[in-house]
Amino acid sequence: MTRYLKGHNVHAGGVDDAEEWNRETQLSYVVQSGPLQALNVRLRHSTIRRDWGANNRFDDHRLIVGYPDSLF
């Protein structure tokens, strides 16, 4: 899954007419059989860039593991 968002004419704090964009990519896998059936693993990467503010560059990497209650 990939998402791309772009914002124009941002008004935040004392800033007018700023821009920002965000890109997210996610790779997912679900175990199909065996003792860990239905366990899911997601690897997600997000990037945010802005032309306003002191912190205007963000990169986020996440490994997300999900499991149903039935595994216990």
Predicted model as a PDB file, atoms N, CA, C, CB and O in Angstrom, pLDDT in the B-factor column:
MODEL        1                                                                  
ATOM      1  N   MET A   1       0.839  -1.157   0.000  1.00 94.00           N  
ATOM      2  CA  MET A   1       0.000   0.000   0.000  1.00 94.00           C  
ATOM      3  C   MET A   1       0.891   1.229   0.000  1.00 94.00           C  
ATOM      4  CB  MET A   1      -0.958  -0.007   1.202  1.00 94.00           C  
ATOM      5  O   MET A   1       1.890   1.280   0.717  1.00 94.00           O  
ATOM      6  N   THR A   2       0.536   2.195  -0.787  1.00 96.00           N  
ATOM      7  CA  THR A   2       1.255   3.470  -0.820  1.00 96.00           C  
ATOM      8  C   THR A   2       0.247   4.609  -0.845  1.00 96.00           C  
ATOM      9  CB  THR A   2       2.207   3.548  -2.051  1.00 96.00           C  
ATOM     10  O   THR A   2      -0.746   4.560  -1.572  1.00 96.00           O  
ATOM     11  N   ARG A   3       0.513   5.628  -0.047  1.00 96.00           N  
ATOM     12  CA  ARG A   3      -0.327   6.828  -0.011  1.00 96.00           C  
ATOM     13  C   ARG A   3       0.551   8.047  -0.212  1.00 96.00           C  
ATOM     14  CB  ARG A   3      -1.112   6.930   1.329  1.00 96.00           C  
ATOM     15  O   ARG A   3       1.694   8.092   0.245  1.00 96.00           O  
ATOM     16  N   TYR A   4       0.004   9.030  -0.898  1.00 97.00           N  
ATOM     17  CA  TYR A   4       0.696  10.301  -1.088  1.00 97.00           C  
ATOM     18  C   TYR A   4      -0.303  11.419  -0.851  1.00 97.00           C  
ATOM     19  CB  TYR A   4       1.329  10.403  -2.515  1.00 97.00           C  
ATOM     20  O   TYR A   4      -1.377  11.435  -1.453  1.00 97.00           O  
ATOM     21  N   LEU A   5       0.044  12.351   0.020  1.00 95.00           N  
ATOM     22  CA  LEU A   5      -0.814  13.492   0.319  1.00 95.00           C  
ATOM     23  C   LEU A   5      -0.011  14.764   0.117  1.00 95.00           C  
ATOM     24  CB  LEU A   5      -1.379  13.413   1.768  1.00 95.00           C  
ATOM     25  O   LEU A   5       1.175  14.814   0.444  1.00 95.00           O  
ATOM     26  N   LYS A   6      -0.647  15.781  -0.416  1.00 95.00           N  
ATOM     27  CA  LYS A   6       0.032  17.062  -0.595  1.00 95.00           C  
ATOM     28  C   LYS A   6      -0.921  18.177  -0.205  1.00 95.00           C  
ATOM     29  CB  LYS A   6       0.525  17.241  -2.060  1.00 95.00           C  
ATOM     30  O   LYS A   6      -2.086  18.184  -0.603  1.00 95.00           O  
ATOM     31  N   GLY A   7      -0.412  19.120   0.578  1.00 92.00           N  
ATOM     32  CA  GLY A   7      -1.229  20.235   1.035  1.00 92.00           C  
ATOM     33  C   GLY A   7      -0.670  21.556   0.556  1.00 92.00           C  
ATOM     34  O   GLY A   7       0.535  21.797   0.624  1.00 92.00           O  
ATOM     35  N   HIS A   8      -1.550  22.407   0.073  1.00 91.00           N  
ATOM     36  CA  HIS A   8      -1.192  23.755  -0.373  1.00 91.00           C  
ATOM     37  C   HIS A   8      -1.954  24.762   0.482  1.00 91.00           C  
ATOM     38  CB  HIS A   8      -1.511  23.957  -1.897  1.00 91.00           C  
ATOM     39  O   HIS A   8      -2.983  24.432   1.071  1.00 91.00           O  
ATOM     40  N   ASN A   9      -1.453  25.966   0.546  1.00 89.00           N  
ATOM     41  CA  ASN A   9      -2.142  27.050   1.232  1.00 89.00           C  
ATOM     42  C   ASN A   9      -2.369  26.717   2.713  1.00 89.00           C  
ATOM     43  CB  ASN A   9      -3.480  27.342   0.544  1.00 89.00           C  
ATOM     44  O   ASN A   9      -3.452  26.950   3.249  1.00 89.00           O  
ATOM     45  N   VAL A  10      -1.335  26.168   3.367  1.00 85.00           N  
ATOM     46  CA  VAL A  10      -1.413  25.792   4.772  1.00 85.00           C  
ATOM     47  C   VAL A  10      -1.322  27.052   5.636  1.00 85.00           C  
ATOM     48  CB  VAL A  10      -0.285  24.783   5.140  1.00 85.00           C  
ATOM     49  O   VAL A  10      -0.461  27.906   5.421  1.00 85.00           O  
ATOM     50  N   HIS A  11      -2.215  27.152   6.604  1.00 87.00           N  
ATOM     51  CA  HIS A  11      -2.201  28.240   7.577  1.00 87.00           C  
ATOM     52  C   HIS A  11      -1.990  27.612   8.950  1.00 87.00           C  
ATOM     53  CB  HIS A  11      -3.535  29.090   7.527  1.00 87.00           C  
ATOM     54  O   HIS A  11      -2.887  26.946   9.467  1.00 87.00           O  
ATOM     55  N   ALA A  12      -0.809  27.816   9.551  1.00 80.00           N  
ATOM     56  CA  ALA A  12      -0.497  27.242  10.859  1.00 80.00           C  
ATOM     57  C   ALA A  12       0.349  28.238  11.641  1.00 80.00           C  
ATOM     58  CB  ALA A  12       0.243  25.876  10.716  1.00 80.00           C  
ATOM     59  O   ALA A  12       1.382  28.702  11.159  1.00 80.00           O  
ATOM     60  N   GLY A  13      -0.097  28.561  12.849  1.00 79.00           N  
ATOM     61  CA  GLY A  13       0.631  29.558  13.634  1.00 79.00           C  
ATOM     62  C   GLY A  13       0.637  30.885  12.900  1.00 79.00           C  
ATOM     63  O   GLY A  13      -0.423  31.404  12.550  1.00 79.00           O  
ATOM     64  N   GLY A  14       1.815  31.440  12.663  1.00 82.00           N  
ATOM     65  CA  GLY A  14       1.922  32.702  11.936  1.00 82.00           C  
ATOM     66  C   GLY A  14       2.263  32.511  10.479  1.00 82.00           C  
ATOM     67  O   GLY A  14       2.681  33.456   9.811  1.00 82.00           O  
ATOM     68  N   VAL A  15       2.091  31.293   9.970  1.00 83.00           N  
ATOM     69  CA  VAL A  15       2.474  30.969   8.594  1.00 83.00           C  
ATOM     70  C   VAL A  15       1.243  30.993   7.697  1.00 83.00           C  
ATOM     71  CB  VAL A  15       3.168  29.586   8.525  1.00 83.00           C  
ATOM     72  O   VAL A  15       0.200  30.438   8.043  1.00 83.00           O  
ATOM     73  N   ASP A  16       1.373  31.644   6.534  1.00 85.00           N  
ATOM     74  CA  ASP A  16       0.310  31.637   5.522  1.00 85.00           C  
ATOM     75  C   ASP A  16       0.881  31.102   4.217  1.00 85.00           C  
ATOM     76  CB  ASP A  16      -0.292  33.066   5.319  1.00 85.00           C  
ATOM     77  O   ASP A  16       2.043  31.350   3.897  1.00 85.00           O  
ATOM     78  N   ASP A  17       0.082  30.384   3.478  1.00 86.00           N  
ATOM     79  CA  ASP A  17       0.431  29.890   2.146  1.00 86.00           C  
ATOM     80  C   ASP A  17       1.657  28.968   2.147  1.00 86.00           C  
ATOM     81  CB  ASP A  17       0.681  31.061   1.222  1.00 86.00           C  
ATOM     82  O   ASP A  17       2.522  29.082   1.279  1.00 86.00           O  
ATOM     83  N   ALA A  18       1.728  28.057   3.123  1.00 90.00           N  
ATOM     84  CA  ALA A  18       2.822  27.085   3.173  1.00 90.00           C  
ATOM     85  C   ALA A  18       2.394  25.804   2.454  1.00 90.00           C  
ATOM     86  CB  ALA A  18       3.229  26.780   4.648  1.00 90.00           C  
ATOM     87  O   ALA A  18       1.230  25.638   2.089  1.00 90.00           O  
ATOM     88  N   GLU A  19       3.361  24.902   2.259  1.00 92.00           N  
ATOM     89  CA  GLU A  19       3.084  23.621   1.608  1.00 92.00           C  
ATOM     90  C   GLU A  19       3.697  22.490   2.411  1.00 92.00           C  
ATOM     91  CB  GLU A  19       3.623  23.606   0.163  1.00 92.00           C  
ATOM     92  O   GLU A  19       4.677  22.683   3.130  1.00 92.00           O  
ATOM     93  N   GLU A  20       3.106  21.299   2.281  1.00 92.00           N  
ATOM     94  CA  GLU A  20       3.681  20.098   2.865  1.00 92.00           C  
ATOM     95  C   GLU A  20       3.238  18.883   2.069  1.00 92.00           C  
ATOM     96  CB  GLU A  20       3.277  19.957   4.345  1.00 92.00           C  
ATOM     97  O   GLU A  20       2.230  18.929   1.363  1.00 92.00           O  
ATOM     98  N   TRP A  21       3.998  17.786   2.184  1.00 95.00           N  
ATOM     99  CA  TRP A  21       3.604  16.533   1.564  1.00 95.00           C  
ATOM    100  C   TRP A  21       3.978  15.382   2.482  1.00 95.00           C  
ATOM    101  CB  TRP A  21       4.263  16.367   0.178  1.00 95.00           C  
ATOM    102  O   TRP A  21       4.882  15.489   3.311  1.00 95.00           O  
ATOM    103  N   ASN A  22       3.257  14.274   2.311  1.00 96.00           N  
ATOM    104  CA  ASN A  22       3.437  13.095   3.143  1.00 96.00           C  
ATOM    105  C   ASN A  22       3.337  11.865   2.246  1.00 96.00           C  
ATOM    106  CB  ASN A  22       2.380  13.045   4.298  1.00 96.00           C  
ATOM    107  O   ASN A  22       2.426  11.754   1.426  1.00 96.00           O  
ATOM    108  N   ARG A  23       4.292  10.937   2.415  1.00 97.00           N  
ATOM    109  CA  ARG A  23       4.263   9.684   1.660  1.00 97.00           C  
ATOM    110  C   ARG A  23       4.380   8.531   2.661  1.00 97.00           C  
ATOM    111  CB  ARG A  23       5.421   9.630   0.586  1.00 97.00           C  
ATOM    112  O   ARG A  23       5.271   8.525   3.510  1.00 97.00           O  
ATOM    113  N   GLU A  24       3.471   7.557   2.552  1.00 96.00           N  
ATOM    114  CA  GLU A  24       3.487   6.372   3.407  1.00 96.00           C  
ATOM    115  C   GLU A  24       3.499   5.133   2.537  1.00 96.00           C  
ATOM    116  CB  GLU A  24       2.270   6.354   4.367  1.00 96.00           C  
ATOM    117  O   GLU A  24       2.736   5.024   1.577  1.00 96.00           O  
ATOM    118  N   THR A  25       4.377   4.195   2.882  1.00 98.00           N  
ATOM    119  CA  THR A  25       4.444   2.917   2.178  1.00 98.00           C  
ATOM    120  C   THR A  25       4.379   1.825   3.233  1.00 98.00           C  
ATOM    121  CB  THR A  25       5.752   2.796   1.298  1.00 98.00           C  
ATOM    122  O   THR A  25       5.045   1.903   4.266  1.00 98.00           O  
ATOM    123  N   GLN A  26       3.564   0.799   2.964  1.00 97.00           N  
ATOM    124  CA  GLN A  26       3.409  -0.289   3.926  1.00 97.00           C  
ATOM    125  C   GLN A  26       3.428  -1.629   3.213  1.00 97.00           C  
ATOM    126  CB  GLN A  26       2.107  -0.128   4.725  1.00 97.00           C  
ATOM    127  O   GLN A  26       2.782  -1.811   2.181  1.00 97.00           O  
ATOM    128  N   LEU A  27       4.176  -2.562   3.780  1.00 98.00           N  
ATOM    129  CA  LEU A  27       4.246  -3.929   3.285  1.00 98.00           C  
ATOM    130  C   LEU A  27       3.702  -4.821   4.396  1.00 98.00           C  
ATOM    131  CB  LEU A  27       5.722  -4.335   2.872  1.00 98.00           C  
ATOM    132  O   LEU A  27       4.166  -4.743   5.534  1.00 98.00           O  
ATOM    133  N   SER A  28       2.712  -5.678   4.074  1.00 97.00           N  
ATOM    134  CA  SER A  28       2.052  -6.513   5.081  1.00 97.00           C  
ATOM    135  C   SER A  28       2.127  -7.982   4.716  1.00 97.00           C  
ATOM    136  CB  SER A  28       0.598  -6.096   5.249  1.00 97.00           C  
ATOM    137  O   SER A  28       2.153  -8.349   3.541  1.00 97.00           O  
ATOM    138  N   TYR A  29       2.162  -8.831   5.762  1.00 97.00           N  
ATOM    139  CA  TYR A  29       2.117 -10.278   5.561  1.00 97.00           C  
ATOM    140  C   TYR A  29       1.315 -10.904   6.696  1.00 97.00           C  
ATOM    141  CB  TYR A  29       3.556 -10.886   5.493  1.00 97.00           C  
ATOM    142  O   TYR A  29       1.467 -10.524   7.857  1.00 97.00           O  
ATOM    143  N   VAL A  30       0.451 -11.874   6.350  1.00 96.00           N  
ATOM    144  CA  VAL A  30      -0.333 -12.620   7.329  1.00 96.00           C  
ATOM    145  C   VAL A  30       0.025 -14.092   7.193  1.00 96.00           C  
ATOM    146  CB  VAL A  30      -1.871 -12.391   7.131  1.00 96.00           C  
ATOM    147  O   VAL A  30      -0.016 -14.644   6.094  1.00 96.00           O  
ATOM    148  N   VAL A  31       0.379 -14.736   8.318  1.00 95.00           N  
ATOM    149  CA  VAL A  31       0.703 -16.165   8.321  1.00 95.00           C  
ATOM    150  C   VAL A  31      -0.578 -16.934   8.009  1.00 95.00           C  
ATOM    151  CB  VAL A  31       1.318 -16.618   9.703  1.00 95.00           C  
ATOM    152  O   VAL A  31      -1.599 -16.735   8.667  1.00 95.00           O  
ATOM    153  N   GLN A  32      -0.523 -17.813   7.004  1.00 95.00           N  
ATOM    154  CA  GLN A  32      -1.715 -18.490   6.500  1.00 95.00           C  
ATOM    155  C   GLN A  32      -2.054 -19.791   7.221  1.00 95.00           C  
ATOM    156  CB  GLN A  32      -1.542 -18.771   5.053  1.00 95.00           C  
ATOM    157  O   GLN A  32      -3.223 -20.174   7.275  1.00 95.00           O  
ATOM    158  N   SER A  33      -1.054 -20.479   7.778  1.00 94.00           N  
ATOM    159  CA  SER A  33      -1.330 -21.760   8.426  1.00 94.00           C  
ATOM    160  C   SER A  33      -0.279 -22.031   9.496  1.00 94.00           C  
ATOM    161  CB  SER A  33      -1.358 -22.909   7.387  1.00 94.00           C  
ATOM    162  O   SER A  33       0.721 -21.321   9.598  1.00 94.00           O  
ATOM    163  N   GLY A  34      -0.521 -23.060  10.283  1.00 91.00           N  
ATOM    164  CA  GLY A  34       0.410 -23.440  11.337  1.00 91.00           C  
ATOM    165  C   GLY A  34       0.045 -22.836  12.673  1.00 91.00           C  
ATOM    166  O   GLY A  34      -1.015 -22.224  12.808  1.00 91.00           O  
ATOM    167  N   PRO A  35       0.915 -22.999  13.671  1.00 87.00           N  
ATOM    168  CA  PRO A  35       0.597 -22.526  15.023  1.00 87.00           C  
ATOM    169  C   PRO A  35       0.487 -21.002  15.141  1.00 87.00           C  
ATOM    170  CB  PRO A  35       1.645 -23.016  15.979  1.00 87.00           C  
ATOM    171  O   PRO A  35      -0.139 -20.506  16.078  1.00 87.00           O  
ATOM    172  N   LEU A  36       1.074 -20.264  14.223  1.00 88.00           N  
ATOM    173  CA  LEU A  36       0.985 -18.795  14.240  1.00 88.00           C  
ATOM    174  C   LEU A  36       0.005 -18.262  13.200  1.00 88.00           C  
ATOM    175  CB  LEU A  36       2.360 -18.186  13.999  1.00 88.00           C  
ATOM    176  O   LEU A  36       0.108 -17.113  12.771  1.00 88.00           O  
ATOM    177  N   GLN A  37      -0.943 -19.101  12.801  1.00 89.00           N  
ATOM    178  CA  GLN A  37      -1.931 -18.687  11.794  1.00 89.00           C  
ATOM    179  C   GLN A  37      -2.620 -17.404  12.230  1.00 89.00           C  
ATOM    180  CB  GLN A  37      -2.976 -19.801  11.559  1.00 89.00           C  
ATOM    181  O   GLN A  37      -3.006 -17.271  13.391  1.00 89.00           O  
ATOM    182  N   ALA A  38      -2.778 -16.473  11.324  1.00 89.00           N  
ATOM    183  CA  ALA A  38      -3.436 -15.173  11.499  1.00 89.00           C  
ATOM    184  C   ALA A  38      -2.527 -14.127  12.133  1.00 89.00           C  
ATOM    185  CB  ALA A  38      -4.675 -15.337  12.346  1.00 89.00           C  
ATOM    186  O   ALA A  38      -2.944 -12.981  12.295  1.00 89.00           O  
ATOM    187  N   LEU A  39      -1.296 -14.488  12.497  1.00 93.00           N  
ATOM    188  CA  LEU A  39      -0.330 -13.484  12.942  1.00 93.00           C  
ATOM    189  C   LEU A  39      -0.016 -12.577  11.758  1.00 93.00           C  
ATOM    190  CB  LEU A  39       0.976 -14.152  13.509  1.00 93.00           C  
ATOM    191  O   LEU A  39       0.221 -13.069  10.654  1.00 93.00           O  
ATOM    192  N   ASN A  40      -0.011 -11.265  11.965  1.00 95.00           N  
ATOM    193  CA  ASN A  40       0.303 -10.362  10.853  1.00 95.00           C  
ATOM    194  C   ASN A  40       1.466  -9.455  11.211  1.00 95.00           C  
ATOM    195  CB  ASN A  40      -0.925  -9.520  10.474  1.00 95.00           C  
ATOM    196  O   ASN A  40       1.627  -9.039  12.359  1.00 95.00           O  
ATOM    197  N   VAL A  41       2.270  -9.160  10.204  1.00 97.00           N  
ATOM    198  CA  VAL A  41       3.445  -8.326  10.352  1.00 97.00           C  
ATOM    199  C   VAL A  41       3.359  -7.224   9.304  1.00 97.00           C  
ATOM    200  CB  VAL A  41       4.763  -9.157  10.206  1.00 97.00           C  
ATOM    201  O   VAL A  41       3.081  -7.489   8.135  1.00 97.00           O  
ATOM    202  N   ARG A  42       3.601  -5.972   9.737  1.00 97.00           N  
ATOM    203  CA  ARG A  42       3.581  -4.836   8.811  1.00 97.00           C  
ATOM    204  C   ARG A  42       4.864  -4.036   8.969  1.00 97.00           C  
ATOM    205  CB  ARG A  42       2.339  -3.932   9.058  1.00 97.00           C  
ATOM    206  O   ARG A  42       5.307  -3.767  10.086  1.00 97.00           O  
ATOM    207  N   LEU A  43       5.445  -3.665   7.867  1.00 98.00           N  
ATOM    208  CA  LEU A  43       6.605  -2.783   7.834  1.00 98.00           C  
ATOM    209  C   LEU A  43       6.140  -1.486   7.182  1.00 98.00           C  
ATOM    210  CB  LEU A  43       7.825  -3.433   7.053  1.00 98.00           C  
ATOM    211  O   LEU A  43       5.690  -1.487   6.035  1.00 98.00           O  
ATOM    212  N   ARG A  44       6.249  -0.380   7.916  1.00 97.00           N  
ATOM    213  CA  ARG A  44       5.724   0.899   7.428  1.00 97.00           C  
ATOM    214  C   ARG A  44       6.819   1.960   7.425  1.00 97.00           C  
ATOM    215  CB  ARG A  44       4.533   1.363   8.292  1.00 97.00           C  
ATOM    216  O   ARG A  44       7.612   2.055   8.362  1.00 97.00           O  
ATOM    217  N   HIS A  45       6.850   2.748   6.368  1.00 97.00           N  
ATOM    218  CA  HIS A  45       7.773   3.887   6.259  1.00 97.00           C  
ATOM    219  C   HIS A  45       6.961   5.129   5.905  1.00 97.00           C  
ATOM    220  CB  HIS A  45       8.893   3.620   5.180  1.00 97.00           C  
ATOM    221  O   HIS A  45       6.162   5.113   4.968  1.00 97.00           O  
ATOM    222  N   SER A  46       7.171   6.204   6.662  1.00 96.00           N  
ATOM    223  CA  SER A  46       6.495   7.476   6.401  1.00 96.00           C  
ATOM    224  C   SER A  46       7.524   8.580   6.249  1.00 96.00           C  
ATOM    225  CB  SER A  46       5.499   7.819   7.534  1.00 96.00           C  
ATOM    226  O   SER A  46       8.532   8.608   6.955  1.00 96.00           O  
ATOM    227  N   THR A  47       7.264   9.487   5.322  1.00 97.00           N  
ATOM    228  CA  THR A  47       8.107  10.659   5.097  1.00 97.00           C  
ATOM    229  C   THR A  47       7.211  11.887   5.038  1.00 97.00           C  
ATOM    230  CB  THR A  47       8.950  10.515   3.784  1.00 97.00           C  
ATOM    231  O   THR A  47       6.199  11.899   4.337  1.00 97.00           O  
ATOM    232  N   ILE A  48       7.590  12.917   5.780  1.00 94.00           N  
ATOM    233  CA  ILE A  48       6.856  14.188   5.765  1.00 94.00           C  
ATOM    234  C   ILE A  48       7.854  15.304   5.487  1.00 94.00           C  
ATOM    235  CB  ILE A  48       6.096  14.435   7.123  1.00 94.00           C  
ATOM    236  O   ILE A  48       8.926  15.353   6.089  1.00 94.00           O  
ATOM    237  N   ARG A  49       7.501  16.183   4.587  1.00 94.00           N  
ATOM    238  CA  ARG A  49       8.325  17.354   4.272  1.00 94.00           C  
ATOM    239  C   ARG A  49       7.437  18.597   4.276  1.00 94.00           C  
ATOM    240  CB  ARG A  49       9.041  17.186   2.888  1.00 94.00           C  
ATOM    241  O   ARG A  49       6.337  18.596   3.723  1.00 94.00           O  
ATOM    242  N   ARG A  50       7.936  19.651   4.910  1.00 91.00           N  
ATOM    243  CA  ARG A  50       7.217  20.927   4.999  1.00 91.00           C  
ATOM    244  C   ARG A  50       8.157  22.057   4.637  1.00 91.00           C  
ATOM    245  CB  ARG A  50       6.629  21.143   6.418  1.00 91.00           C  
ATOM    246  O   ARG A  50       9.373  21.936   4.792  1.00 91.00           O  
ATOM    247  N   ASP A  51       7.605  23.149   4.158  1.00 88.00           N  
ATOM    248  CA  ASP A  51       8.431  24.334   3.922  1.00 88.00           C  
ATOM    249  C   ASP A  51       8.184  25.395   4.986  1.00 88.00           C  
ATOM    250  CB  ASP A  51       8.154  24.911   2.531  1.00 88.00           C  
ATOM    251  O   ASP A  51       8.421  26.581   4.753  1.00 88.00           O  
ATOM    252  N   TRP A  52       7.702  24.966   6.167  1.00 82.00           N  
ATOM    253  CA  TRP A  52       7.438  25.887   7.266  1.00 82.00           C  
ATOM    254  C   TRP A  52       7.788  25.206   8.598  1.00 82.00           C  
ATOM    255  CB  TRP A  52       5.947  26.348   7.254  1.00 82.00           C  
ATOM    256  O   TRP A  52       7.816  23.979   8.685  1.00 82.00           O  
ATOM    257  N   GLY A  53       8.049  25.995   9.607  1.00 79.00           N  
ATOM    258  CA  GLY A  53       8.322  25.488  10.944  1.00 79.00           C  
ATOM    259  C   GLY A  53       9.774  25.098  11.146  1.00 79.00           C  
ATOM    260  O   GLY A  53      10.534  24.945  10.189  1.00 79.00           O  
ATOM    261  N   ALA A  54      10.150  24.937  12.419  1.00 80.00           N  
ATOM    262  CA  ALA A  54      11.522  24.565  12.767  1.00 80.00           C  
ATOM    263  C   ALA A  54      11.803  23.098  12.438  1.00 80.00           C  
ATOM    264  CB  ALA A  54      11.780  24.826  14.253  1.00 80.00           C  
ATOM    265  O   ALA A  54      12.888  22.769  11.958  1.00 80.00           O  
ATOM    266  N   ASN A  55      10.838  22.221  12.691  1.00 83.00           N  
ATOM    267  CA  ASN A  55      10.972  20.802  12.367  1.00 83.00           C  
ATOM    268  C   ASN A  55      10.195  20.537  11.088  1.00 83.00           C  
ATOM    269  CB  ASN A  55      10.459  19.892  13.539  1.00 83.00           C  
ATOM    270  O   ASN A  55       8.979  20.348  11.116  1.00 83.00           O  
ATOM    271  N   ASN A  56      10.903  20.523   9.969  1.00 88.00           N  
ATOM    272  CA  ASN A  56      10.192  20.413   8.699  1.00 88.00           C  
ATOM    273  C   ASN A  56      10.521  19.134   7.922  1.00 88.00           C  
ATOM    274  CB  ASN A  56      10.507  21.608   7.845  1.00 88.00           C  
ATOM    275  O   ASN A  56      10.109  18.988   6.772  1.00 88.00           O  
ATOM    276  N   ARG A  57      11.262  18.203   8.544  1.00 94.00           N  
ATOM    277  CA  ARG A  57      11.602  16.942   7.883  1.00 94.00           C  
ATOM    278  C   ARG A  57      11.402  15.803   8.883  1.00 94.00           C  
ATOM    279  CB  ARG A  57      13.075  16.963   7.339  1.00 94.00           C  
ATOM    280  O   ARG A  57      12.027  15.792   9.943  1.00 94.00           O  
ATOM    281  N   PHE A  58      10.543  14.855   8.552  1.00 93.00           N  
ATOM    282  CA  PHE A  58      10.278  13.711   9.413  1.00 93.00           C  
ATOM    283  C   PHE A  58      10.380  12.421   8.609  1.00 93.00           C  
ATOM    284  CB  PHE A  58       8.888  13.832  10.070  1.00 93.00           C  
ATOM    285  O   PHE A  58       9.862  12.338   7.496  1.00 93.00           O  
ATOM    286  N   ASP A  59      11.040  11.428   9.162  1.00 96.00           N  
ATOM    287  CA  ASP A  59      11.067  10.081   8.599  1.00 96.00           C  
ATOM    288  C   ASP A  59      10.745   9.111   9.728  1.00 96.00           C  
ATOM    289  CB  ASP A  59      12.461   9.753   7.936  1.00 96.00           C  
ATOM    290  O   ASP A  59      11.305   9.216  10.819  1.00 96.00           O  
ATOM    291  N   ASP A  60       9.852   8.175   9.471  1.00 96.00           N  
ATOM    292  CA  ASP A  60       9.386   7.253  10.498  1.00 96.00           C  
ATOM    293  C   ASP A  60       9.391   5.843   9.929  1.00 96.00           C  
ATOM    294  CB  ASP A  60       7.968   7.643  11.003  1.00 96.00           C  
ATOM    295  O   ASP A  60       8.833   5.600   8.858  1.00 96.00           O  
ATOM    296  N   HIS A  61      10.017   4.914  10.641  1.00 97.00           N  
ATOM    297  CA  HIS A  61      10.054   3.505  10.252  1.00 97.00           C  
ATOM    298  C   HIS A  61       9.421   2.706  11.384  1.00 97.00           C  
ATOM    299  CB  HIS A  61      11.527   3.019   9.956  1.00 97.00           C  
ATOM    300  O   HIS A  61       9.781   2.898  12.546  1.00 97.00           O  
ATOM    301  N   ARG A  62       8.482   1.809  11.066  1.00 97.00           N  
ATOM    302  CA  ARG A  62       7.821   1.018  12.096  1.00 97.00           C  
ATOM    303  C   ARG A  62       7.695  -0.439  11.671  1.00 97.00           C  
ATOM    304  CB  ARG A  62       6.442   1.597  12.407  1.00 97.00           C  
ATOM    305  O   ARG A  62       7.438  -0.746  10.507  1.00 97.00           O  
ATOM    306  N   LEU A  63       7.880  -1.317  12.631  1.00 98.00           N  
ATOM    307  CA  LEU A  63       7.588  -2.733  12.464  1.00 98.00           C  
ATOM    308  C   LEU A  63       6.433  -3.017  13.420  1.00 98.00           C  
ATOM    309  CB  LEU A  63       8.864  -3.659  12.757  1.00 98.00           C  
ATOM    310  O   LEU A  63       6.572  -2.866  14.634  1.00 98.00           O  
ATOM    311  N   ILE A  64       5.296  -3.427  12.868  1.00 97.00           N  
ATOM    312  CA  ILE A  64       4.081  -3.636  13.635  1.00 97.00           C  
ATOM    313  C   ILE A  64       3.710  -5.110  13.564  1.00 97.00           C  
ATOM    314  CB  ILE A  64       2.923  -2.742  13.112  1.00 97.00           C  
ATOM    315  O   ILE A  64       3.574  -5.666  12.474  1.00 97.00           O  
ATOM    316  N   VAL A  65       3.546  -5.743  14.722  1.00 96.00           N  
ATOM    317  CA  VAL A  65       3.144  -7.146  14.787  1.00 96.00           C  
ATOM    318  C   VAL A  65       1.779  -7.208  15.437  1.00 96.00           C  
ATOM    319  CB  VAL A  65       4.184  -8.010  15.575  1.00 96.00           C  
ATOM    320  O   VAL A  65       1.587  -6.685  16.535  1.00 96.00           O  
ATOM    321  N   GLY A  66       0.821  -7.847  14.764  1.00 95.00           N  
ATOM    322  CA  GLY A  66      -0.519  -8.002  15.292  1.00 95.00           C  
ATOM    323  C   GLY A  66      -0.870  -9.478  15.418  1.00 95.00           C  
ATOM    324  O   GLY A  66      -0.493 -10.294  14.576  1.00 95.00           O  
ATOM    325  N   TYR A  67      -1.590  -9.804  16.473  1.00 90.00           N  
ATOM    326  CA  TYR A  67      -1.981 -11.206  16.654  1.00 90.00           C  
ATOM    327  C   TYR A  67      -3.377 -11.253  17.245  1.00 90.00           C  
ATOM    328  CB  TYR A  67      -0.970 -11.964  17.568  1.00 90.00           C  
ATOM    329  O   TYR A  67      -3.744 -10.391  18.044  1.00 90.00           O  
ATOM    330  N   PRO A  68      -4.157 -12.248  16.860  1.00 84.00           N  
ATOM    331  CA  PRO A  68      -5.498 -12.396  17.415  1.00 84.00           C  
ATOM    332  C   PRO A  68      -5.435 -13.032  18.801  1.00 84.00           C  
ATOM    333  CB  PRO A  68      -6.381 -13.240  16.478  1.00 84.00           C  
ATOM    334  O   PRO A  68      -4.459 -13.704  19.134  1.00 84.00           O  
ATOM    335  N   ASP A  69      -6.457 -12.825  19.596  1.00 81.00           N  
ATOM    336  CA  ASP A  69      -6.517 -13.410  20.939  1.00 81.00           C  
ATOM    337  C   ASP A  69      -6.493 -14.938  20.904  1.00 81.00           C  
ATOM    338  CB  ASP A  69      -7.773 -12.934  21.659  1.00 81.00           C  
ATOM    339  O   ASP A  69      -6.100 -15.571  21.884  1.00 81.00           O  
ATOM    340  N   SER A  70      -6.901 -15.526  19.805  1.00 69.00           N  
ATOM    341  CA  SER A  70      -6.965 -16.987  19.711  1.00 69.00           C  
ATOM    342  C   SER A  70      -5.589 -17.645  19.730  1.00 69.00           C  
ATOM    343  CB  SER A  70      -7.694 -17.387  18.450  1.00 69.00           C  
ATOM    344  O   SER A  70      -5.513 -18.865  19.879  1.00 69.00           O  
ATOM    345  N   LEU A  71      -4.495 -16.892  19.586  1.00 55.00           N  
ATOM    346  CA  LEU A  71      -3.161 -17.479  19.636  1.00 55.00           C  
ATOM    347  C   LEU A  71      -2.766 -17.893  21.059  1.00 55.00           C  
ATOM    348  CB  LEU A  71      -2.142 -16.495  19.082  1.00 55.00           C  
ATOM    349  O   LEU A  71      -1.827 -18.670  21.234  1.00 55.00           O  
ATOM    350  N   PHE A  72      -3.460 -17.393  22.058  1.00 59.00           N  
ATOM    351  CA  PHE A  72      -3.102 -17.720  23.441  1.00 59.00           C  
ATOM    352  C   PHE A  72      -3.954 -18.805  23.963  1.00 59.00           C  
ATOM    353  CB  PHE A  72      -3.214 -16.523  24.334  1.00 59.00           C  
ATOM    354  O   PHE A  72      -3.797 -19.215  25.113  1.00 59.00           O  
TER     355      PHE A  72                                                      
ENDMDL                                                                          
END                                                                             
